[in-house]
Amino acid sequence: MSPMAHQEQLDRLATRNDIENIFACICDLNGTLRGKRVHVDDAAKVLAGSVRMPLSLAGLDIWGEDIETSALVFETGDADGRCLYTGRDIVAINWTTRPTALIPLWLYQENGEPFLGDPRHALNAVMERFAAMGLTPVVATELEFYLFDPTEPVPQPPLSPVTGKRLDSDGALSLDELEHFDSFLNDVYAACEVQGIPADAAISENGAGQFEINMRHIGDALRAADDTVLFKRLVRGLARKHGFAATFMAKPYGHRAGSGFHVHFSLEDSRGRNVFDNGGEEGSELMHSAVAGLLQTMQENTLVFAPHENSYRRLLPGAHAPSNVAWGYENRSVAVRIPGGAPAARRIEHRVAGADANPYLVLASILGGALLGMEKGWKPTEPVEGDAYALEGERPRLPPDWASAIDAFAEGRHVREIYAKRLQRMLVDCKRQEQFRFNRHVTELEYHAYLETV
């Protein structure tokens, strides 16, 4: 970024004389923002690249613990990297006790090369390959989340701000539920406008207290991922301000719908033409190759789409989330859906990822998989008509559990065509450490079932 661009950001920040402190943050492999709080007077230094943080910060586990087997620690002595400004506008934060701001950064090595364990760099590398082909992904994300009552020891649906009663039924597309939480949703949209996040439609989803907010299509996948990371933080912060809590956990309730992270995308050429459009409903051959790439790489990339122990509760057969590697036209039971509509708007919807996934890695895996299919001229299987959930055993299945997904990502030959070896190793090490901790934890259900019965 040029000094002039930096000055524009500083001038905008100067109009907010109520902001005294700022957060300088990078995003780790789990999608968690990590960084430092500094005085607003140091904003110019942050933009100029003065902030340094350990490169290993990008690979901490979900509890913020160092990875015991981290090659970075042993190879470099846990060396610092340079944290450079991403170019995304400085983000104002108004839901904290006092207004603050956030400067988004990404990690570079001392020699000025991108640190390839940074998830934002992983997505950027895929975008550079599309640019070399003269193509631009046009991307929109859809995120589901639950509001819940934070005063209970385990999640419970929130109390309605209107009636004071706890929500106790599923309310898909319920206008009443949207109206009951109108004040919260208004603040979400207002904050999105301040932060430049292109929030579009909001709906009440299938679970009690569950909502979905969609983003508008934009021709900048990095910006779409930035917006999604910031949106998740914004929703959690505003929920607390309204006396709720918000979660993007994939399956917070065993008996209610899970929360997904669906991605819609098309590709434009240098003339702005949608290359998935062939004038008909079936879409172009290039779109078919992109679909084939998504299917071919899906099992290896499931760890990205379902990165946590809880993620696999959402992907169980019959849980209304994809469990088979399949695609189809206007079919919401498949993993890859081709929505209907005008041919000029032909696009692909990827429906596998949970709301708990890292947006940078999700977009890198989806767009990288599509790119491989296009580069190699792959052909997809036949599209599924009807219930894809009933195809158990007839189509390849997604890894059924966390351990299988970790192994598939670790051994995936297509993973190495999308991601740098550094990131592949870091994510596998991180997830194996988390899995080891979960494996050592004995649950209350196990005590109830076995303690005095076996």
Buried (B, 14 or more C-beta within 10 A) or exposed (E): BEEEEBEBBBEEBEEBEEBEBBBBBBBBBBBBBBBBEBEBEBBBEBBEBEBBBBBBBBBBBBEEEBBEEBBBBEEBEBBBBBBBBBBBBBBBBBBEEEBBBBBBBBBBBEEEEBBBBBBBBBBBBBBEBBEEBEBBBBBBBBBBBBBBBBEEEEBBBBBBBEEEEBBEEBBEEBEEBBEBBEEBBEBBBEBBEEBBBBBEEBBBBBBBBBBBBBBEBBBBBBBBBBBBBBBBBBBBBBBBEBBBBBBBBBBBBEEBBBBBBBBBBBBBEEEEEBBBBBEEEBBBBBBBBBBBBBBBBBBBBBBBBBBBBBBBBBBBBEBBBBBBBBBBBEBEBBBBBBBEEEBEBBBBBBBBBBBBBBBBBBBBBBBBBBBBBBEEEBEBBEBBEEEBBEBEEEBEBBBBEBBBBBBBBBEBEBBEBBBBEBBBBBBBBBBBBBBEEEEEEEEEEEEEEEEEEE
